[in-house]
Every structure is written in structure tokens, then in C-alpha cells.
Amino acid sequence: MGEFETYLAQHPQISKKRAEDLRKNGCMYTGKGFAYLTKNLNWDTTVRVDVDDLTCECGVYNTKRACPHIAALIGIKEDNGGKIPVTDSRKIIQEELDRLKKEKDSSYFSWHIAHFVGRVSPFAYDLPAKEKKQFILEMAELLNSKVYMDNFFKVCENCFFNYDWRESKKTVGSILFENRQKYRWPVISLLKQSYSIFDDEQRRIIVQEIVADEELTEQFLPVLGQDYIIDFSREKQVEYFKAADMKTVSSSRIEKVLHGWMEDPPLYEEYLSMVERLKDEKYMDLNLEDVKKLRDAGYGDRMGTVVQMLVRRIRSVEDYKRVMKCIPQEMFLPAWKNRRKEEASQYWYYSGPSEYEIQIDFLVDPEAKPENYDLEDKSVEVLDTIMQTRPEYAKELCNQVRKDYRYQLKFSKPNKSREYLLVLARNGDSIASKYVSDEAEYDRNGDDLVYLTAIGMHFDTLPKIAPELKKVEGSHAAGQNR
């Protein structure tokens, strides 16, 4: 029994027919310890088998530690007298290139490209520099059109990029850059990839050459706009976005474009038109100075979508304050209510408004009432905001603040406790004076005396706490406090 039959007998889970078909299909051997076989009998997808260790990169081997590709390679070795013939890389590349040229006008050209890549990729990287350059230029000439530009990228990605990125920059990048005027489409196919093999200076030169030429701009703007729109003139940007699918352009680039449109002279109409197209965009930040400029120019009544987008991005009370400085005041509350309604209905796990949302509710919505909120364990900032905007609830809420104040003192957090005491003083809470007199229990010191005096003076509550401050002052002067 030969090795092929023995291997199959040891691994009965392998389909003998499939192994035999793969064996007949042959392999390509680099001579460096790796052979390439078709994954599923078509050369558009290959797998690599280690000739010495008899391991395979396919999923079947990884799960079962045996596969038909290894069986097929054993059979191929038997067919050749115990050796695997080394593939002539130059010969196979030339043969496949000649075949591809003949199929250029075929309706199945994309399939032929995949076949070509599968057959050529194991060897292209090891071509001598001169032949490698010739190979790249021949492919660039063959695929120098908008229709085939993605095919060119696929060839380069598989034949060069997967091996050594730095080497690819020296070969593919430098060769194509030197020949960029002749092979525009292959250059563009590489330029538009997020991990372009051109360096920053090369990219700048390529794009600026296109931007400076009206004919080239008309030809390449639809392709480059997604990634390089910011490099084109404002007029070309407006033209591009009128026809563009906004989902294909990143939010950060649109933000830069919109900001540029508000430079002098501002393109107000174009700006508003763009925002209307983006009204469902949830991850974009508008420049607040641009928005203020829009309002001041008299477009306040048309800023509904702008306000909606700004309100959607608010994440703190400070954000709210910044937004309010640049929009029509009356537009905020409807947009805010709409946001809160969307949040409550959008997520099944919605657990109620966050602390900053509660604060904003009470700052802008006259219908907001404390009894409609769960105020347990809320921060002193939230409670203070409610007391400042709803003074009729101050007495009730002061009870919660006192409780929190005592809790902070108990766990030796004097700095935090002062925040609560400040809120009590601000709201004229009479019991704040009692807390001043608790210096013995809570180890109050001279710093507290100065701090509490400042509170009383600033919030006009000094008369209420003056008697207790006098006690603190006396004990402190006598050295009874630390």
C-alpha cells in the first residue's frame, strides 16, 4: 500500500474522491518548503501546505488534524518518484499573464483575475527587482481603467502586500508613483485604500496634480471624493456632495468640509442643504462657531435640523451651555424633548435619564417636577439645580442634602462634605448653622471657619450662621480645634 492509500486509511474521515481530484489538479511548489494546492479545485483560492511537517492552513486540518490537501500532496509526491517538482516561477507567471491578456474582453474577466492571482501570488514577490518592476507595469497597463482598477488593487494586495509591507512601499509604491501620469487608474486604486502604500508626500503630489487639472478633476473626483474631498475646491465639494451617497463619506471629513464652507464668504445655503441630508447622522459634531455665524446671519428659522443634531450630541451640562450660546433659544426645548422621547423608546434596557439630563430638564422644561424623577443617590449638583430652579421644593430636597452631608463626614470626606454644606447655605437652610457648631464631633478647623464665612458672605446667609461661626472662632482661637 502506497503512502497516499495509507494516509487515507489512517484518516477515514477524508473523502477519497476529493483527495484524488486534488491530486490530479496538481500543486505549485516554491522550493522553500511550501506547496500550494487549490482549496476547492479552482485556482482562485489556494491553501498552503508545509511539505516537511505535512501541516495545512485549511480549516479542515485545523479542526481534525488531517485533510484532503495533505493526502493529495502525498499522492503528487508518489507520482513524481518521491519528490515534489519545483515550479518554474518565471514560466508560470508569463503563462498566466499571457492568458489573462487574452481574456481581457471576456465577460468572466473578474474570475480570470482571481485565477491569475491564485496561480501567481506564491511567486511574484520573489521575482528579481527588474522582473518585478516589469510585472507591475504590465499589470498596470492591462488594468488601466476605471472598470479594472479594483482588480489591480487585488493583484497587488495578494502578490506583494501580504509578504512585506515595507518592501511593497519600495517596489509597488515607488514604481507606480514614478509612472503615475501613464497609469492613473492603478495609482488611484492604491491611493484610495486606507493603508495606501504611498507616503504622505507622494499622496499629496498625486492629489494636487489631479486638483490642479480640470479634466483630471472631472474624471477622478467621483472616485477620490470619499477619501480626499477636503483637497478639492469648495465648488467641487458642493458638486460632489450633490450626487454622493453620504453613507460612503466619513463623518470627520464632512465636518471639515462644512467648516470650510463657513469660511468667508460663507456658503450658508449649501451648509443648510448638506445638514438636511445628514439629519439622521448621530456621530457628527458641528462647529459651534459656524452655527453661531449661521444664526447671526438671519437663518435662525431654518436651523431646526442643526439644533436637533447639536442637541443629540450633548453629553454634559457644559455642552448644553455651549449650545445655548449659538442657537435660537426657543428651538432648544422642542429638540430636547424629542431627544428624550427617542431615548426612552429606543432601548428596551432604558433605565431613565442620566444626571446631566435631569439637570437640563429642570433648566429648560417648566413642566419638570421632582416627583417624576428617582432622586435617590443623585449627586449634589443635581439636587442643587432642582432647588435653584424649583425653590418651592427646596425644603424637601434639603433633607436629602443633609443626609448626604452627614454621610460624607462620616467617611472622612471633608472636601466633598463642603459641597453639600455650600448647597445648604446657598438655599438658606437654617440647619446649616447647626453643622457649623459640630466642630468637636467632626474635627472642624480653621480652614472650615474661613470656608464657612465665605459661604455665608457670598450667599447672604451670614446672619443665620454668624452665632455658630462665633463659637467656632472662639474654640479655634483657644486651640481647642486642630
LOSEKOL-943710 format. One record per residue (C-alpha): residue in three letters; x, y, z. Coordinates in steps of 0.05 Angstrom, whole numbers, padded with zeros to 5 digits, always signed. Layout:
# LOSEKOL-943710
ALAXYZ...
This chain:
# LOSEKOL-943710
MET+00000+00000+00000GLY+00028+00068-00020GLU+00034+00128+00026PHE-00028+00160-00005GLU-00071+00099+00010THR-00040+00092+00079TYR-00056+00164+00097LEU-00128+00156+00075ALA-00134+00092+00115GLN-00108+00127+00177HIS-00158+00183+00167PRO-00223+00153+00142GLN-00260+00219+00151ILE-00225+00246+00089SER-00263+00239+00024LYS-00221+00195-00022LYS-00253+00223-00085ARG-00238+00295-00065ALA-00166+00277-00047GLU-00157+00243-00115ASP-00187+00303-00152LEU-00139+00350-00115ARG-00082+00303-00132LYS-00099+00306-00206ASN-00104+00381-00203GLY-00031+00385-00182CYS+00006+00435-00140MET+00055+00492-00144TYR+00119+00484-00103THR+00163+00544-00086GLY+00222+00501-00067LYS+00223+00534+00001GLY+00184+00482+00039PHE+00114+00503+00018ALA+00068+00476-00035TYR+00003+00509-00058LEU-00058+00469-00077THR-00128+00490-00097LYS-00175+00495-00039ASN-00236+00472-00077LEU-00207+00451-00144ASN-00206+00523-00171TRP-00142+00564-00171ASP-00178+00627-00148THR-00170+00602-00077THR-00108+00564-00054VAL-00083+00533+00011ARG-00011+00527+00033VAL+00017+00460+00056ASP+00082+00452+00094VAL+00119+00398+00055ASP+00163+00376+00113ASP+00114+00378+00171LEU+00054+00359+00130THR+00010+00413+00160CYS-00042+00452+00123GLU-00072+00521+00134CYS-00143+00499+00116GLY-00199+00495+00166VAL-00208+00420+00159TYR-00136+00408+00182ASN-00142+00458+00239THR-00203+00421+00267LYS-00188+00348+00250ARG-00112+00348+00243ALA-00119+00314+00175CYS-00144+00339+00108PRO-00150+00321+00034HIS-00097+00372+00014ILE-00043+00335+00052ALA-00067+00269+00023ALA-00065+00299-00047LEU+00006+00325-00036ILE+00028+00256-00013GLY-00002+00228-00077ILE+00032+00281-00121LYS+00098+00263-00088GLU+00086+00189-00105ASP+00070+00208-00177ASN+00137+00242-00184GLY+00183+00188-00156GLY+00182+00211-00084LYS+00196+00284-00100ILE+00153+00346-00110PRO+00174+00383-00173VAL+00193+00455-00162THR+00151+00503-00203ASP+00186+00549-00252SER+00162+00616-00225ARG+00181+00658-00286LYS+00148+00609-00333ILE+00083+00604-00296ILE+00078+00680-00286GLN+00089+00692-00360GLU+00039+00639-00380GLU-00014+00666-00334LEU-00001+00737-00356ASP-00008+00718-00429ARG-00072+00681-00414LEU-00100+00740-00376LYS-00086+00788-00433LYS-00126+00743-00480GLU-00185+00744-00432LYS-00188+00819-00421ASP-00252+00829-00460SER-00285+00767-00431SER-00348+00774-00391TYR-00315+00728-00340PHE-00253+00772-00333SER-00261+00780-00257TRP-00259+00705-00250HIS-00197+00702-00293ILE-00165+00754-00248ALA-00179+00711-00187HIS-00149+00651-00222PHE-00089+00692-00242VAL-00077+00716-00170GLY-00083+00646-00142ARG-00031+00619-00191VAL+00018+00677-00189SER+00017+00704-00118PRO+00063+00650-00088PHE+00119+00670-00135ALA+00111+00744-00154TYR+00144+00771-00092ASP+00208+00731-00105LEU+00218+00758-00175PRO+00284+00795-00185ALA+00275+00871-00179LYS+00277+00883-00254GLU+00226+00829-00270LYS+00183+00851-00212LYS+00181+00921-00239GLN+00163+00895-00308PHE+00108+00852-00279ILE+00077+00911-00242LEU+00079+00956-00303GLU+00048+00903-00347MET-00009+00893-00298ALA-00017+00969-00293GLU-00022+00975-00368LEU-00071+00917-00373LEU-00116+00943-00318ASN-00110+01018-00331SER-00184+01035-00330LYS-00239+01052-00281VAL-00272+00985-00293TYR-00210+00945-00274MET-00178+00990-00221ASP-00203+00947-00163ASN-00175+00886-00198PHE-00107+00919-00199PHE-00110+00930-00125LYS-00129+00857-00114VAL-00069+00834-00154CYS-00021+00879-00115GLU-00053+00862-00048ASN-00044+00787-00058CYS+00022+00787-00096PHE+00060+00838-00054PHE+00025+00866+00007ASN+00017+00801+00044TYR+00092+00789+00047ASP+00130+00850+00069TRP+00095+00917+00075ARG+00160+00958+00076GLU+00185+00923+00014SER+00119+00936-00021LYS+00128+01011-00009LYS+00196+01006-00043THR+00171+00966-00102VAL+00097+00976-00118GLY+00093+01045-00088SER+00155+01075-00119ILE+00145+01043-00187LEU+00073+01066-00193PHE+00089+01136-00167GLU+00143+01144-00220ASN+00093+01124-00273ARG+00032+01158-00244GLN+00016+01201-00306LYS+00015+01140-00351TYR-00023+01093-00305ARG-00072+01139-00269TRP-00125+01087-00252PRO-00079+01036-00220VAL-00048+01093-00180ILE-00118+01116-00158SER-00136+01044-00139LEU-00079+01043-00089LEU-00087+01115-00067LYS-00159+01105-00044GLN-00141+01047+00002SER-00138+01066+00075TYR-00069+01034+00081SER-00041+01065+00019ILE+00029+01045+00001PHE+00045+01116-00019ASP+00077+01160+00034ASP+00046+01227+00054GLU+00087+01268+00006GLN+00071+01222-00053ARG-00003+01224-00036ARG-00001+01299-00033ILE+00033+01305-00101ILE-00015+01256-00134VAL-00077+01290-00107GLN-00053+01361-00121GLU-00037+01343-00194ILE-00109+01320-00202VAL-00138+01380-00165ALA-00098+01428-00209ASP-00124+01398-00274GLU-00197+01410-00291GLU-00201+01350-00337LEU-00169+01303-00286THR-00213+01331-00231GLU-00276+01315-00271GLN-00250+01245-00283PHE-00225+01226-00214LEU-00267+01267-00165PRO-00323+01215-00163VAL-00272+01162-00143LEU-00228+01203-00096GLY-00283+01245-00064GLN-00297+01193-00010ASP-00227+01200+00019TYR-00197+01264-00009ILE-00255+01311-00017ILE-00224+01362+00030ASP-00167+01373-00020PHE-00215+01397-00075SER-00243+01467-00082ARG-00307+01486-00046GLU-00344+01489-00113LYS-00322+01418-00129GLN-00341+01396-00059VAL-00411+01423-00068GLU-00416+01389-00136TYR-00392+01323-00108PHE-00439+01321-00049LYS-00500+01336-00091ALA-00492+01268-00123ALA-00455+01230-00068ASP-00482+01175-00023MET-00469+01207+00044LYS-00460+01140+00078THR-00395+01129+00040VAL-00361+01191+00068SER-00335+01191+00140SER-00366+01240+00190SER-00298+01272+00205ARG-00288+01291+00132ILE-00358+01320+00127GLU-00345+01360+00190LYS-00283+01391+00158VAL-00320+01405+00093LEU-00377+01440+00129HIS-00328+01482+00170GLY-00293+01502+00106TRP-00359+01524+00075MET-00369+01574+00132GLU-00304+01609+00118ASP-00310+01676+00083PRO-00351+01682+00042PRO-00396+01632+00078LEU-00438+01583+00037TYR-00500+01587+00081GLU-00549+01554+00033GLU-00502+01498+00016TYR-00487+01486+00090LEU-00561+01481+00108SER-00575+01436+00048MET-00519+01389+00070VAL-00544+01386+00142GLU-00613+01369+00118ARG-00584+01309+00081LEU-00547+01289+00144LYS-00605+01299+00194ASP-00603+01226+00217GLU-00527+01227+00227LYS-00514+01212+00301TYR-00439+01214+00303MET-00421+01282+00274ASP-00403+01345+00312LEU-00420+01413+00281ASN-00373+01470+00296LEU-00409+01516+00345GLU-00377+01579+00318ASP-00404+01561+00249VAL-00473+01551+00278LYS-00470+01618+00313LYS-00449+01651+00248LEU-00509+01619+00215ARG-00557+01645+00268ASP-00527+01715+00266ALA-00535+01717+00191GLY-00611+01711+00199TYR-00621+01636+00186GLY-00649+01622+00255ASP-00717+01600+00229ARG-00684+01547+00185MET-00639+01517+00238GLY-00686+01462+00263THR-00643+01405+00238VAL-00579+01439+00261VAL-00607+01446+00331GLN-00631+01374+00330MET-00561+01349+00312LEU-00528+01392+00366VAL-00578+01370+00419ARG-00567+01298+00402ARG-00492+01305+00417ILE-00500+01338+00485ARG-00465+01297+00539SER-00460+01346+00597VAL-00488+01410+00626GLU-00428+01446+00599ASP-00446+01421+00529TYR-00516+01448+00539LYS-00489+01516+00559ARG-00444+01519+00498VAL-00501+01500+00451MET-00548+01552+00481LYS-00499+01607+00464CYS-00504+01595+00390ILE-00575+01574+00373PRO-00644+01607+00376GLN-00665+01597+00449GLU-00736+01577+00433MET-00713+01519+00390PHE-00678+01482+00445LEU-00735+01454+00487PRO-00773+01420+00429ALA-00709+01388+00405TRP-00691+01367+00476LYS-00759+01336+00488ASN-00754+01299+00422ARG-00685+01271+00442ARG-00711+01248+00510LYS-00771+01215+00478GLU-00727+01178+00428GLU-00681+01153+00482ALA-00738+01127+00524SER-00768+01088+00466GLN-00705+01066+00430TYR-00674+01018+00481TRP-00710+00964+00519TYR-00659+00970+00575TYR-00670+01045+00584SER-00664+01059+00659GLY-00682+01132+00660PRO-00647+01198+00647SER-00575+01208+00668GLU-00557+01261+00719TYR-00538+01315+00669GLU-00603+01302+00631ILE-00643+01313+00696GLN-00606+01378+00707ILE-00621+01402+00636ASP-00694+01381+00644PHE-00702+01428+00703LEU-00663+01483+00670VAL-00705+01485+00606ASP-00771+01450+00618PRO-00822+01486+00663GLU-00863+01421+00667ALA-00806+01382+00701LYS-00825+01363+00772PRO-00782+01328+00825GLU-00836+01275+00839ASN-00829+01250+00768TYR-00756+01230+00779ASP-00718+01180+00820LEU-00673+01226+00860GLU-00645+01173+00906ASP-00569+01174+00906LYS-00565+01232+00858SER-00506+01280+00861VAL-00506+01345+00899GLU-00503+01381+00831VAL-00570+01351+00810LEU-00604+01368+00876ASP-00576+01439+00875THR-00600+01450+00804ILE-00670+01428+00823MET-00671+01473+00884GLN-00647+01533+00845THR-00699+01524+00790ARG-00756+01499+00836PRO-00747+01537+00902GLU-00815+01512+00926TYR-00783+01443+00934ALA-00720+01468+00969LYS-00742+01449+01039GLU-00758+01378+01019LEU-00694+01369+00980CYS-00651+01399+01035ASN-00669+01339+01077GLN-00634+01295+01025VAL-00574+01342+01022ARG-00567+01340+01098LYS-00568+01264+01096ASP-00514+01263+01043TYR-00473+01315+01081ARG-00471+01273+01143TYR-00453+01211+01103GLN-00393+01247+01072LEU-00369+01270+01140LYS-00377+01201+01169PHE-00330+01172+01117SER-00279+01229+01126LYS-00291+01265+01060PRO-00288+01338+01083ASN-00277+01367+01014LYS-00339+01331+00988SER-00380+01348+01050ARG-00365+01422+01039GLU-00401+01418+00971TYR-00464+01395+01007LEU-00457+01448+01061LEU-00448+01501+01007VAL-00514+01479+00975LEU-00549+01483+01042ALA-00522+01553+01055ARG-00539+01575+00984ASN-00611+01554+00995GLY-00616+01589+01062ASP-00623+01525+01102SER-00626+01543+01175ILE-00597+01478+01199ALA-00532+01494+01163SER-00514+01534+01225LYS-00521+01472+01267TYR-00470+01436+01225VAL-00421+01493+01236SER-00426+01481+01311ASP-00409+01407+01303GLU-00335+01423+01301ALA-00319+01379+01361GLU-00352+01317+01332TYR-00324+01327+01262ASP-00257+01358+01278ARG-00271+01424+01244ASN-00211+01470+01238GLY-00191+01540+01218ASP-00198+01524+01144ASP-00271+01507+01156LEU-00281+01573+01192VAL-00254+01612+01132TYR-00293+01569+01084LEU-00360+01575+01121THR-00351+01650+01130ALA-00341+01657+01055ILE-00404+01616+01042GLY-00445+01660+01088MET-00419+01724+01057HIS-00428+01701+00986PHE-00499+01674+00994ASP-00524+01725+01043THR-00534+01673+01097LEU-00481+01701+01143PRO-00532+01727+01194LYS-00561+01658+01202ILE-00496+01623+01216ALA-00459+01680+01249PRO-00473+01655+01321GLU-00445+01587+01306LEU-00386+01617+01268LYS-00371+01657+01331LYS-00367+01593+01371VAL-00320+01561+01320GLU-00277+01623+01320GLY-00273+01623+01396SER-00255+01550+01403HIS-00205+01555+01346ALA-00170+01615+01379ALA-00166+01577+01444GLY-00131+01520+01409GLN-00187+01471+01420ASN-00191+01454+01346ARG-00137+01421+01306
